[in-house]
Amino acid sequence: MKIDRLNGIPLYLQAKWELEKAILDGKYKIGDKIPSERDLSKITGINRLMVRKALIQLLNDGVLKVKKNIGYFVKDISPLLEKKIKQKNGLIGFIVPFLINKYFFSFFEGINLRLYEENLLAIIGDSRGDPDLEKELIINFIKKGIDGLILFPYKDIIDSDYIKYLESLKVPYVLTHCNDNIKTTCINIDNFNGGKEVTEYLIKYGHKNIAFLTEMQIEEWWYIKERFNGYKAALKENKLKFNPDYIYQKINMEDEAQLNTIINDMFSKKITSIFCVTDREAHYLFQACKKKDIRIPDDISIIGFNNIRFANDPECQFTSMAIDSRTIGTELVDILLKKLYNSSPGIIKKKFSTHIIEKGSVKKINSRGA
């Protein structure tokens, strides 16, 4: 069994793949006993914990069975044959609107790990915010023989016609960050309640003049729209008036002059806290405030959303609404595999909750203001 310690692929996965190959090649037939954990450890040169992890996965897949005090036996090869038949090239397409944006890329860790477990590889495409390029990438991926597609669509473009288009391609797909009402398989974050919880958190700390800031156009992005709706719902439930002058959108976060103008405008309106729709906005705003000697949270409070690496910058710590992007990435692959190995799994929808990670960027104020 060939185990490569330098290729970066987890050792237990390599051991699993080698056992699968041996079973498919007929070295171990149904009913045959396979080598013990100790023997496999010697054969592969990896420790028994890694061997055991590989064997447990094969047990869970229904390929092996275990007899107490005797060992592992081949139970069924059909799960391996089904994968072999349904997979063309072992490739999964993964398309995002902006690869440079750490938010979109943060899901890839879970996606990639799960694909490794299934001996699949990802092809990554960046639509660069262009719907035509997005469709071109999908076609190019299909030409390369992808077995399935995970798609973060650009803006809020998913409608019934787009779904018909995807269905016509005859390739299993899973969408994420799109309208919940569309009749297709989609995995989302609970953006509405997340936005509501962020706003309620600020209100709990005494803030009434709460700004909402995004570099995008709110109406063009479904997940931003949902966070914004959550923001408005929290204001209404807490009997706070919605003020359109507190909304900042289509902001170039890399334009220092524009950010300075916005910060000055916020202070003129006596805004005490800012709900940034993602950590990217919070990061740039935090840095702009530092350059102006504005203290966070003493002078103004900032809260982000997603809890990605910007929020872990030691020079830029801010409270953020966290999502488990790794688990979501894993779930995207799991659902895609259901569609790949089951010709009619039906429409699958799932929504992941969020939770706040406090990092000291929100100040508690009294009812009269800061």
Secondary structure per residue as TSV (DSSP state, phi and psi in degrees):
chain	resnum	aa	ss	phi	psi
A	1	M	-	360.0	127.7
A	2	K	-	-92.4	116.1
A	3	I	-	-118.6	123.4
A	4	D	-	-105.1	113.5
A	5	R	T	-80.9	-6.5
A	6	L	T	-107.7	-5.8
A	7	N	S	-86.9	-2.8
A	8	G	-	84.5	-6.7
A	9	I	S	-82.5	130.6
A	10	P	-	-49.4	138.5
A	11	L	H	-62.3	-38.2
A	12	Y	H	-65.5	-32.7
A	13	L	H	-68.5	-40.6
A	14	Q	H	-62.8	-40.1
A	15	A	H	-64.2	-41.1
A	16	K	H	-61.5	-46.5
A	17	W	H	-62.3	-39.1
A	18	E	H	-66.1	-38.6
A	19	L	H	-66.9	-41.0
A	20	E	H	-60.4	-42.9
A	21	K	H	-62.6	-42.9
A	22	A	H	-63.1	-38.1
A	23	I	H	-69.6	-45.0
A	24	L	H	-65.4	-32.7
A	25	D	T	-77.3	-6.7
A	26	G	T	90.7	5.8
A	27	K	S	-64.4	-38.5
A	28	Y	S	-121.4	119.9
A	29	K	-	-99.8	169.8
A	30	I	T	-57.3	128.8
A	31	G	T	94.6	-14.8
A	32	D	-	-73.6	145.6
A	33	K	B	-86.5	132.9
A	34	I	-	-94.6	163.4
A	35	P	-	-53.9	153.1
A	36	S	-	-69.8	168.3
A	37	E	H	-55.7	-44.3
A	38	R	H	-61.2	-46.0
A	39	D	H	-67.7	-40.9
A	40	L	H	-64.0	-34.7
A	41	S	H	-62.4	-41.0
A	42	K	H	-69.2	-41.2
A	43	I	H	-65.3	-43.0
A	44	T	H	-88.4	-23.2
A	45	G	T	80.4	15.9
A	46	I	S	-116.4	162.0
A	47	N	-	-72.5	162.8
A	48	R	H	-65.0	-28.5
A	49	L	H	-63.2	-41.3
A	50	M	H	-67.6	-40.1
A	51	V	H	-62.2	-44.8
A	52	R	H	-62.4	-38.9
A	53	K	H	-62.6	-40.6
A	54	A	H	-63.9	-44.0
A	55	L	H	-65.5	-38.5
A	56	I	H	-63.7	-39.1
A	57	Q	H	-64.2	-39.7
A	58	L	H	-69.1	-31.4
A	59	L	H	-64.3	-46.7
A	60	N	H	-64.8	-30.9
A	61	D	T	-76.5	-10.1
A	62	G	T	83.8	11.1
A	63	V	S	-82.8	-39.2
A	64	L	E	-112.7	161.4
A	65	K	E	-134.8	158.2
A	66	V	E	-119.8	137.7
A	67	K	E	-110.7	123.4
A	68	K	T	-56.2	131.1
A	69	N	T	65.8	7.9
A	70	I	T	-117.2	-51.7
A	71	G	E	143.4	-164.0
A	72	Y	E	-99.6	140.0
A	73	F	E	-130.5	150.5
A	74	V	E	-73.0	122.7
A	75	K	-	-97.7	-46.2
A	76	D	-	-159.1	133.5
A	77	I	S	-101.9	-3.6
A	78	S	H	-60.3	-37.2
A	79	P	H	-59.3	-35.9
A	80	L	H	-72.7	-38.8
A	81	L	H	-66.9	-38.5
A	82	E	H	-62.4	-42.3
A	83	K	H	-63.2	-43.7
A	84	K	H	-63.6	-39.0
A	85	I	H	-70.8	-43.0
A	86	K	H	-83.1	-20.3
A	87	Q	-	-91.8	125.5
A	88	K	S	-81.1	-62.6
A	89	N	S	-123.4	4.3
A	90	G	S	69.4	31.3
A	91	L	E	-118.0	136.8
A	92	I	E	-121.5	126.6
A	93	G	E	-81.3	140.7
A	94	F	E	-136.1	110.4
A	95	I	E	-118.1	130.3
A	96	V	E	-126.6	158.5
A	97	P	S	-75.6	-31.7
A	98	F	-	-144.9	99.1
A	99	L	T	-65.7	-27.8
A	100	I	T	-69.0	-20.7
A	101	N	S	-78.6	117.4
A	102	K	H	-61.8	-24.5
A	103	Y	H	-61.7	-50.5
A	104	F	H	-66.6	-37.5
A	105	F	H	-74.9	-18.7
A	106	S	T	-63.5	-21.5
A	107	F	T	-78.4	-15.8
A	108	F	H	-69.1	-27.8
A	109	E	H	-58.5	-48.5
A	110	G	H	-67.5	-39.4
A	111	I	H	-61.1	-49.2
A	112	N	H	-65.6	-42.3
A	113	L	H	-61.5	-44.3
A	114	R	H	-67.4	-36.7
A	115	L	H	-64.8	-39.7
A	116	Y	H	-56.2	-43.2
A	117	E	H	-62.0	-27.7
A	118	E	T	-100.0	9.5
A	119	N	T	59.6	40.7
A	120	L	-	-116.9	157.7
A	121	L	E	-122.9	151.9
A	122	A	E	-103.0	140.8
A	123	I	E	-109.1	125.5
A	124	I	E	-102.3	134.0
A	125	G	E	-126.0	142.3
A	126	D	E	-115.0	112.2
A	127	S	-	-76.6	-10.5
A	128	R	T	54.7	31.0
A	129	G	T	71.9	24.1
A	130	D	-	-119.5	110.8
A	131	P	H	-60.1	-33.7
A	132	D	H	-68.2	-40.3
A	133	L	H	-66.4	-34.7
A	134	E	H	-58.4	-48.1
A	135	K	H	-66.2	-37.3
A	136	E	H	-63.1	-40.3
A	137	L	H	-63.2	-42.8
A	138	I	H	-59.2	-46.9
A	139	I	H	-62.5	-43.7
A	140	N	H	-62.6	-38.7
A	141	F	H	-65.3	-40.9
A	142	I	H	-63.5	-39.1
A	143	K	H	-63.0	-29.9
A	144	K	T	-79.1	-6.4
A	145	G	T	87.6	34.9
A	146	I	-	-63.2	150.4
A	147	D	S	-91.2	-21.5
A	148	G	E	-165.8	170.2
A	149	L	E	-137.4	132.8
A	150	I	E	-111.9	122.5
A	151	L	E	-125.8	123.9
A	152	F	-	-97.5	97.0
A	153	P	-	-67.7	150.3
A	154	Y	S	-75.7	128.5
A	155	K	T	54.2	-158.7
A	156	D	T	-101.7	60.2
A	157	I	-	-96.2	-5.7
A	158	I	-	-75.3	116.1
A	159	D	-	-137.2	-174.8
A	160	S	H	-62.3	-34.8
A	161	D	H	-66.8	-39.1
A	162	Y	H	-66.7	-38.9
A	163	I	H	-64.1	-42.1
A	164	K	H	-59.5	-39.0
A	165	Y	H	-63.2	-46.7
A	166	L	H	-62.7	-42.5
A	167	E	H	-63.4	-34.1
A	168	S	H	-67.3	-18.6
A	169	L	T	-79.0	-14.6
A	170	K	T	60.7	34.4
A	171	V	-	-123.3	127.0
A	172	P	-	-56.1	138.6
A	173	Y	E	-143.8	158.0
A	174	V	E	-134.7	133.4
A	175	L	E	-102.5	155.1
A	176	T	E	-143.8	154.8
A	177	H	S	60.5	48.2
A	178	C	S	-137.5	171.7
A	179	N	-	-57.5	125.7
A	180	D	T	-61.7	-24.5
A	181	N	T	-80.8	-11.8
A	182	I	S	-70.1	135.0
A	183	K	S	-82.9	77.3
A	184	T	S	-161.2	167.9
A	185	T	-	-67.5	127.0
A	186	C	E	-152.2	135.3
A	187	I	E	-112.6	125.2
A	188	N	E	-131.7	166.5
A	189	I	E	-94.0	149.9
A	190	D	-	-78.0	76.5
A	191	N	H	-67.7	-35.5
A	192	F	H	-62.2	-54.9
A	193	N	H	-67.7	-31.2
A	194	G	H	-62.1	-46.3
A	195	G	H	-63.9	-36.6
A	196	K	H	-67.1	-43.0
A	197	E	H	-65.9	-38.0
A	198	V	H	-59.4	-47.7
A	199	T	H	-66.3	-41.9
A	200	E	H	-64.3	-34.1
A	201	Y	H	-62.3	-44.2
A	202	L	H	-66.8	-40.1
A	203	I	H	-63.8	-40.1
A	204	K	H	-59.3	-32.9
A	205	Y	T	-86.1	11.2
A	206	G	T	95.0	5.1
A	207	H	-	-84.9	135.8
A	208	K	-	-119.8	-35.5
A	209	N	S	-94.4	87.7
A	210	I	E	-111.3	120.4
A	211	A	E	-86.6	154.7
A	212	F	E	-122.7	123.5
A	213	L	E	-129.4	133.2
A	214	T	-	-147.5	144.0
A	215	E	S	-79.0	-11.1
A	216	M	S	-97.6	174.4
A	217	Q	-	-85.4	122.2
A	218	I	G	-54.3	-48.2
A	219	E	G	-69.9	-14.5
A	220	E	G	-88.4	-14.9
A	221	W	-	-123.2	119.8
A	222	W	H	-59.8	-46.1
A	223	Y	H	-67.9	-32.5
A	224	I	H	-70.1	-41.2
A	225	K	H	-60.3	-40.8
A	226	E	H	-66.4	-40.9
A	227	R	H	-64.7	-38.4
A	228	F	H	-65.7	-42.3
A	229	N	H	-63.3	-36.7
A	230	G	H	-64.1	-40.5
A	231	Y	H	-58.7	-48.3
A	232	K	H	-66.9	-38.2
A	233	A	H	-63.5	-39.8
A	234	A	H	-65.6	-40.3
A	235	L	H	-61.2	-46.7
A	236	K	H	-63.2	-45.1
A	237	E	H	-65.4	-26.5
A	238	N	T	-99.3	14.9
A	239	K	T	58.2	37.8
A	240	L	-	-107.1	136.9
A	241	K	-	-75.4	133.6
A	242	F	-	-74.1	127.1
A	243	N	-	-117.3	109.9
A	244	P	G	-60.3	-20.7
A	245	D	G	-71.8	-10.4
A	246	Y	G	-93.5	4.3
A	247	I	E	-101.1	125.4
A	248	Y	E	-122.8	116.9
A	249	Q	-	-136.3	166.5
A	250	K	S	54.8	51.6
A	251	I	-	-100.8	134.1
A	252	N	-	-85.4	101.3
A	253	M	T	-69.1	-12.7
A	254	E	T	-96.2	1.2
A	255	D	-	-95.0	99.5
A	256	E	H	-60.9	-39.3
A	257	A	H	-64.3	-42.1
A	258	Q	H	-65.3	-40.8
A	259	L	H	-63.5	-41.2
A	260	N	H	-61.8	-40.4
A	261	T	H	-62.8	-42.8
A	262	I	H	-65.2	-44.0
A	263	I	H	-60.7	-44.7
A	264	N	H	-61.9	-39.7
A	265	D	H	-64.0	-39.8
A	266	M	H	-62.8	-43.0
A	267	F	H	-67.3	-34.7
A	268	S	H	-66.5	-27.0
A	269	K	T	-93.2	3.5
A	270	K	T	61.2	34.9
A	271	I	-	-70.8	133.3
A	272	T	-	-106.8	-17.1
A	273	S	E	-150.0	155.1
A	274	I	E	-130.2	122.9
A	275	F	E	-92.0	106.0
A	276	C	E	-90.0	129.9
A	277	V	S	-67.2	-23.1
A	278	T	S	-142.5	169.4
A	279	D	H	-68.5	-24.1
A	280	R	H	-60.0	-48.8
A	281	E	H	-62.8	-43.1
A	282	A	H	-61.4	-39.9
A	283	H	H	-61.7	-50.9
A	284	Y	H	-66.4	-38.3
A	285	L	H	-66.5	-41.1
A	286	F	H	-59.2	-46.6
A	287	Q	H	-64.4	-39.7
A	288	A	H	-64.4	-39.3
A	289	C	H	-64.3	-41.7
A	290	K	H	-59.3	-41.4
A	291	K	H	-66.0	-25.5
A	292	K	T	-94.9	9.7
A	293	D	T	59.9	30.8
A	294	I	-	-90.3	125.3
A	295	R	-	-87.2	131.3
A	296	I	T	-106.6	120.8
A	297	P	T	-101.8	6.3
A	298	D	T	-59.4	-41.6
A	299	D	T	-92.8	-34.4
A	300	I	-	-158.9	146.6
A	301	S	E	-100.3	145.2
A	302	I	E	-131.6	137.4
A	303	I	E	-136.3	137.8
A	304	G	E	-107.8	-167.9
A	305	F	E	-148.9	128.3
A	306	N	E	117.5	-29.1
A	307	N	-	54.0	49.8
A	308	I	-	-93.3	-170.5
A	309	R	G	-63.4	-24.8
A	310	F	G	-54.5	-39.8
A	311	A	G	-72.0	-13.5
A	312	N	G	-99.0	3.5
A	313	D	-	-64.5	120.9
A	314	P	T	-60.4	-22.5
A	315	E	T	-90.3	-2.8
A	316	C	-	-147.9	76.2
A	317	Q	-	-96.6	126.8
A	318	F	-	-146.8	150.6
A	319	T	E	-64.1	143.1
A	320	S	E	-149.2	151.3
A	321	M	E	-83.7	115.9
A	322	A	E	-89.7	144.8
A	323	I	-	-125.7	151.2
A	324	D	-	-92.5	79.1
A	325	S	H	-64.6	-31.2
A	326	R	H	-65.8	-45.5
A	327	T	H	-65.0	-39.2
A	328	I	H	-63.2	-41.9
A	329	G	H	-59.7	-43.2
A	330	T	H	-62.6	-41.9
A	331	E	H	-65.5	-36.9
A	332	L	H	-58.5	-42.6
A	333	V	H	-69.2	-43.4
A	334	D	H	-58.4	-42.7
A	335	I	H	-71.2	-36.9
A	336	L	H	-62.4	-38.9
A	337	L	H	-65.7	-35.4
A	338	K	H	-61.0	-40.7
A	339	K	H	-71.5	-32.1
A	340	L	H	-72.3	-41.4
A	341	Y	H	-95.7	-9.4
A	342	N	-	-126.9	114.2
A	343	S	S	-64.5	-19.8
A	344	S	-	-141.8	65.5
A	345	P	-	-77.9	-7.9
A	346	G	-	79.9	-178.0
A	347	I	-	-79.4	128.8
A	348	I	-	-116.1	128.4
A	349	K	E	-129.0	140.0
A	350	K	E	-148.3	144.7
A	351	K	E	-130.9	131.1
A	352	F	E	-101.5	137.5
A	353	S	-	-81.2	171.1
A	354	T	-	-126.6	167.5
A	355	H	E	-153.4	149.8
A	356	I	E	-83.6	134.4
A	357	I	E	-108.6	114.2
A	358	E	-	-83.9	131.0
A	359	K	-	-136.2	24.1
A	360	G	S	77.4	24.7
A	361	S	-	-104.7	8.8
A	362	V	-	-120.9	124.0
A	363	K	-	-95.7	139.9
A	364	K	-	-82.9	125.7
A	365	I	-	-122.0	163.7
A	366	N	B	-86.8	175.2
A	367	S	T	-64.9	-16.1
A	368	R	T	-92.4	-3.9
A	369	G	B	126.3	-164.8
A	370	A	-	-72.5	360.0
